[in-house]
Amino acid sequence: MIFQYGEKETEYLKRRDKKLGAVIERVGPIERAVDPDLFTSVVHQIAGQQISMRAHATIWGRMQAALGTINAETVAAAGAEKLQGLGMSFRKASYICDFAARVQSGAFDLEAVREMDDAQAIAALTALKGVGVWTAEMLLLFCLQRPDVFSYGDFAIRRGLRMLYRHHEIDRERFERYRRRFSPYGSVASLYIWAVACGEVEGLTDPATEGAKGRQKKT
C-alpha cells in the first residue's frame, strides 16, 4: 500500500507555492509505502531509531522470521531478551514489550487512536515509551495517512526547505510560515520536500553547507 494522494492535493500546492509546484512537476508522482497496521508501525519505528536503514531492515527481517505475525501476543510471548537477541538494544526491546503489554491489557487502544484528531493522536502515541513527537508524526503520515503532517523535527524537511528556498537556517517561525502555506496538504508537501533533500532535483544545494565550506576555505 502507498500513501494516497492525487491532483486535488498537488494542484492546491502548485497554486500556493510556485517553487514547490515546479518540484512537483519535475519529480512527478511519488509512491511512499505505508503500513496501515498501527501496532507493527509502532514496533517498526521504535526498532529503527538511530540506526541505518540497512541495519533496520536486517532487524525487521529477523523479527518477522522469529515471530511470524508481529502483534501484541507474539511480542509479549517473545519477551525483551529474545528481541534483544535479534540485534536491537535491550532498551528498545523493553519499550516494544511495554507497548505490547499495554495493548494486551487495553491500556492503549489502537482503534481509539485512529479516531483521534492529529494533536490527540500525537499525545497518545508520545505517552508510549520510546515514542517522541517526530516518531508520532511519522506514524500519523505513514500509518494513519493523515493529510497534514509537516514535521519541524525532521532534519531532512528543514534541509529540503533550505535547499528549495535558499535559506541558511530554518527557525521555528519561518518553518511555521511554510507549514501554514502547505496546509491542509502538508503530508504531500513533505513527500516533495524530502525528494529535494535527497537530491532528486538537480542543481539544488544546501546553503547551510555552502556557508560552512566557504568558512573552511577562509581559515
FIVO-161174 format. One record per residue (C-alpha): residue in one letter; z, y, x; residue number from 0. Coordinates in steps of 0.5 Angstrom, whole numbers, plus 500, padded with zeros to 3 digits. Last residue first. Layout:
{rest:A; z:Z; y:Y; x:X; nr:NUM}
...
***
This chain:
{rest:T; z:515; y:559; x:581; nr:218}
{rest:K; z:509; y:562; x:578; nr:217}
{rest:K; z:506; y:556; x:577; nr:216}
{rest:Q; z:512; y:553; x:573; nr:215}
{rest:R; z:512; y:559; x:568; nr:214}
{rest:G; z:505; y:558; x:566; nr:213}
{rest:K; z:506; y:550; x:565; nr:212}
{rest:A; z:512; y:552; x:561; nr:211}
{rest:G; z:508; y:557; x:557; nr:210}
{rest:E; z:503; y:552; x:556; nr:209}
{rest:T; z:508; y:547; x:553; nr:208}
{rest:A; z:510; y:552; x:548; nr:207}
{rest:P; z:503; y:554; x:546; nr:206}
{rest:D; z:502; y:547; x:544; nr:205}
{rest:T; z:494; y:545; x:544; nr:204}
{rest:L; z:489; y:545; x:539; nr:203}
{rest:G; z:482; y:544; x:542; nr:202}
{rest:E; z:480; y:537; x:539; nr:201}
{rest:V; z:484; y:536; x:532; nr:200}
{rest:E; z:487; y:529; x:532; nr:199}
{rest:G; z:492; y:531; x:538; nr:198}
{rest:C; z:498; y:527; x:535; nr:197}
{rest:A; z:501; y:534; x:533; nr:196}
{rest:V; z:495; y:536; x:529; nr:195}
{rest:A; z:495; y:529; x:525; nr:194}
{rest:W; z:502; y:530; x:524; nr:193}
{rest:I; z:500; y:537; x:521; nr:192}
{rest:Y; z:495; y:533; x:517; nr:191}
{rest:L; z:500; y:528; x:514; nr:190}
{rest:S; z:506; y:533; x:513; nr:189}
{rest:A; z:501; y:537; x:509; nr:188}
{rest:V; z:501; y:531; x:504; nr:187}
{rest:S; z:508; y:531; x:504; nr:186}
{rest:G; z:509; y:538; x:503; nr:185}
{rest:Y; z:505; y:538; x:496; nr:184}
{rest:P; z:509; y:542; x:492; nr:183}
{rest:S; z:510; y:546; x:496; nr:182}
{rest:F; z:505; y:548; x:502; nr:181}
{rest:R; z:507; y:555; x:502; nr:180}
{rest:R; z:514; y:554; x:501; nr:179}
{rest:R; z:514; y:550; x:507; nr:178}
{rest:Y; z:510; y:554; x:511; nr:177}
{rest:R; z:515; y:560; x:510; nr:176}
{rest:E; z:521; y:555; x:511; nr:175}
{rest:F; z:519; y:554; x:518; nr:174}
{rest:R; z:519; y:561; x:520; nr:173}
{rest:E; z:526; y:562; x:518; nr:172}
{rest:R; z:528; y:555; x:521; nr:171}
{rest:D; z:525; y:557; x:528; nr:170}
{rest:I; z:518; y:555; x:530; nr:169}
{rest:E; z:517; y:557; x:537; nr:168}
{rest:H; z:511; y:559; x:542; nr:167}
{rest:H; z:507; y:560; x:535; nr:166}
{rest:R; z:499; y:559; x:535; nr:165}
{rest:Y; z:498; y:557; x:528; nr:164}
{rest:L; z:496; y:550; x:529; nr:163}
{rest:M; z:499; y:548; x:535; nr:162}
{rest:R; z:506; y:551; x:534; nr:161}
{rest:L; z:505; y:548; x:527; nr:160}
{rest:G; z:504; y:541; x:530; nr:159}
{rest:R; z:510; y:541; x:535; nr:158}
{rest:R; z:514; y:543; x:529; nr:157}
{rest:I; z:512; y:537; x:525; nr:156}
{rest:A; z:512; y:533; x:531; nr:155}
{rest:F; z:519; y:534; x:532; nr:154}
{rest:D; z:521; y:532; x:525; nr:153}
{rest:G; z:528; y:536; x:523; nr:152}
{rest:Y; z:524; y:541; x:519; nr:151}
{rest:S; z:522; y:536; x:515; nr:150}
{rest:F; z:516; y:537; x:510; nr:149}
{rest:V; z:517; y:533; x:504; nr:148}
{rest:D; z:514; y:535; x:497; nr:147}
{rest:P; z:510; y:529; x:494; nr:146}
{rest:R; z:516; y:524; x:494; nr:145}
{rest:Q; z:513; y:517; x:496; nr:144}
{rest:L; z:519; y:513; x:495; nr:143}
{rest:C; z:518; y:509; x:501; nr:142}
{rest:F; z:514; y:513; x:506; nr:141}
{rest:L; z:516; y:520; x:504; nr:140}
{rest:L; z:523; y:519; x:501; nr:139}
{rest:L; z:525; y:515; x:506; nr:138}
{rest:M; z:522; y:519; x:511; nr:137}
{rest:E; z:527; y:525; x:508; nr:136}
{rest:A; z:533; y:520; x:509; nr:135}
{rest:T; z:531; y:519; x:516; nr:134}
{rest:W; z:531; y:526; x:518; nr:133}
{rest:V; z:537; y:527; x:514; nr:132}
{rest:G; z:541; y:522; x:518; nr:131}
{rest:V; z:542; y:515; x:516; nr:130}
{rest:G; z:546; y:510; x:521; nr:129}
{rest:K; z:552; y:509; x:516; nr:128}
{rest:L; z:550; y:511; x:509; nr:127}
{rest:A; z:552; y:517; x:506; nr:126}
{rest:T; z:546; y:520; x:508; nr:125}
{rest:L; z:542; y:516; x:503; nr:124}
{rest:A; z:546; y:519; x:497; nr:123}
{rest:A; z:545; y:526; x:499; nr:122}
{rest:I; z:538; y:525; x:501; nr:121}
{rest:A; z:537; y:522; x:494; nr:120}
{rest:Q; z:541; y:528; x:490; nr:119}
{rest:A; z:537; y:533; x:494; nr:118}
{rest:D; z:530; y:530; x:492; nr:117}
{rest:D; z:531; y:528; x:485; nr:116}
{rest:M; z:535; y:522; x:483; nr:115}
{rest:E; z:531; y:516; x:479; nr:114}
{rest:R; z:529; y:512; x:485; nr:113}
{rest:V; z:536; y:513; x:488; nr:112}
{rest:A; z:539; y:509; x:481; nr:111}
{rest:E; z:535; y:503; x:483; nr:110}
{rest:L; z:538; y:502; x:490; nr:109}
{rest:D; z:545; y:503; x:487; nr:108}
{rest:F; z:550; y:503; x:493; nr:107}
{rest:A; z:557; y:501; x:491; nr:106}
{rest:G; z:554; y:495; x:487; nr:105}
{rest:S; z:558; y:490; x:491; nr:104}
{rest:Q; z:551; y:487; x:494; nr:103}
{rest:V; z:548; y:494; x:496; nr:102}
{rest:R; z:554; y:496; x:499; nr:101}
{rest:A; z:555; y:489; x:503; nr:100}
{rest:A; z:547; y:490; x:505; nr:99}
{rest:F; z:549; y:497; x:508; nr:98}
{rest:D; z:555; y:495; x:512; nr:97}
{rest:C; z:550; y:490; x:515; nr:96}
{rest:I; z:545; y:495; x:517; nr:95}
{rest:Y; z:550; y:499; x:520; nr:94}
{rest:S; z:553; y:493; x:524; nr:93}
{rest:A; z:547; y:491; x:527; nr:92}
{rest:K; z:545; y:498; x:529; nr:91}
{rest:R; z:552; y:499; x:532; nr:90}
{rest:F; z:551; y:492; x:535; nr:89}
{rest:S; z:544; y:495; x:539; nr:88}
{rest:M; z:538; y:491; x:537; nr:87}
{rest:G; z:534; y:485; x:540; nr:86}
{rest:L; z:534; y:480; x:535; nr:85}
{rest:G; z:541; y:477; x:538; nr:84}
{rest:Q; z:544; y:484; x:535; nr:83}
{rest:L; z:542; y:481; x:528; nr:82}
{rest:K; z:545; y:475; x:529; nr:81}
{rest:E; z:552; y:478; x:531; nr:80}
{rest:A; z:552; y:483; x:525; nr:79}
{rest:G; z:551; y:478; x:520; nr:78}
{rest:A; z:546; y:473; x:518; nr:77}
{rest:A; z:549; y:472; x:511; nr:76}
{rest:A; z:549; y:479; x:509; nr:75}
{rest:V; z:542; y:480; x:512; nr:74}
{rest:T; z:539; y:475; x:507; nr:73}
{rest:E; z:543; y:477; x:501; nr:72}
{rest:A; z:542; y:484; x:502; nr:71}
{rest:N; z:534; y:483; x:503; nr:70}
{rest:I; z:529; y:481; x:508; nr:69}
{rest:T; z:525; y:475; x:506; nr:68}
{rest:G; z:525; y:470; x:512; nr:67}
{rest:L; z:531; y:472; x:516; nr:66}
{rest:A; z:529; y:469; x:523; nr:65}
{rest:A; z:522; y:471; x:523; nr:64}
{rest:Q; z:522; y:477; x:519; nr:63}
{rest:M; z:528; y:480; x:523; nr:62}
{rest:R; z:524; y:478; x:530; nr:61}
{rest:G; z:518; y:481; x:527; nr:60}
{rest:W; z:522; y:487; x:526; nr:59}
{rest:I; z:525; y:487; x:533; nr:58}
{rest:T; z:518; y:487; x:536; nr:57}
{rest:A; z:515; y:492; x:532; nr:56}
{rest:H; z:521; y:497; x:534; nr:55}
{rest:A; z:520; y:495; x:541; nr:54}
{rest:R; z:513; y:497; x:540; nr:53}
{rest:M; z:514; y:504; x:536; nr:52}
{rest:S; z:519; y:506; x:542; nr:51}
{rest:I; z:526; y:506; x:541; nr:50}
{rest:Q; z:531; y:512; x:538; nr:49}
{rest:Q; z:532; y:509; x:531; nr:48}
{rest:G; z:527; y:503; x:529; nr:47}
{rest:A; z:533; y:499; x:526; nr:46}
{rest:I; z:535; y:504; x:522; nr:45}
{rest:Q; z:529; y:506; x:519; nr:44}
{rest:H; z:527; y:498; x:518; nr:43}
{rest:V; z:533; y:497; x:514; nr:42}
{rest:V; z:532; y:503; x:510; nr:41}
{rest:S; z:525; y:501; x:508; nr:40}
{rest:T; z:527; y:494; x:507; nr:39}
{rest:F; z:532; y:496; x:502; nr:38}
{rest:L; z:528; y:501; x:499; nr:37}
{rest:D; z:522; y:497; x:497; nr:36}
{rest:P; z:516; y:501; x:496; nr:35}
{rest:D; z:514; y:500; x:503; nr:34}
{rest:V; z:508; y:506; x:505; nr:33}
{rest:A; z:502; y:506; x:510; nr:32}
{rest:R; z:499; y:512; x:512; nr:31}
{rest:E; z:492; y:513; x:510; nr:30}
{rest:I; z:489; y:520; x:512; nr:29}
{rest:P; z:483; y:522; x:508; nr:28}
{rest:G; z:478; y:527; x:512; nr:27}
{rest:V; z:480; y:530; x:519; nr:26}
{rest:R; z:476; y:536; x:519; nr:25}
{rest:E; z:476; y:538; x:512; nr:24}
{rest:I; z:484; y:537; x:512; nr:23}
{rest:V; z:484; y:541; x:519; nr:22}
{rest:A; z:480; y:547; x:516; nr:21}
{rest:G; z:484; y:547; x:510; nr:20}
{rest:L; z:490; y:547; x:514; nr:19}
{rest:K; z:487; y:554; x:517; nr:18}
{rest:K; z:485; y:556; x:511; nr:17}
{rest:D; z:492; y:556; x:507; nr:16}
{rest:R; z:494; y:556; x:500; nr:15}
{rest:R; z:487; y:555; x:497; nr:14}
{rest:K; z:486; y:549; x:502; nr:13}
{rest:L; z:493; y:546; x:500; nr:12}
{rest:Y; z:491; y:546; x:493; nr:11}
{rest:E; z:484; y:543; x:494; nr:10}
{rest:T; z:488; y:537; x:498; nr:9}
{rest:E; z:493; y:536; x:493; nr:8}
{rest:K; z:489; y:536; x:487; nr:7}
{rest:E; z:483; y:532; x:491; nr:6}
{rest:G; z:487; y:526; x:492; nr:5}
{rest:Y; z:494; y:523; x:494; nr:4}
{rest:Q; z:497; y:516; x:494; nr:3}
{rest:F; z:501; y:514; x:501; nr:2}
{rest:I; z:498; y:507; x:502; nr:1}
{rest:M; z:500; y:500; x:500; nr:0}
***
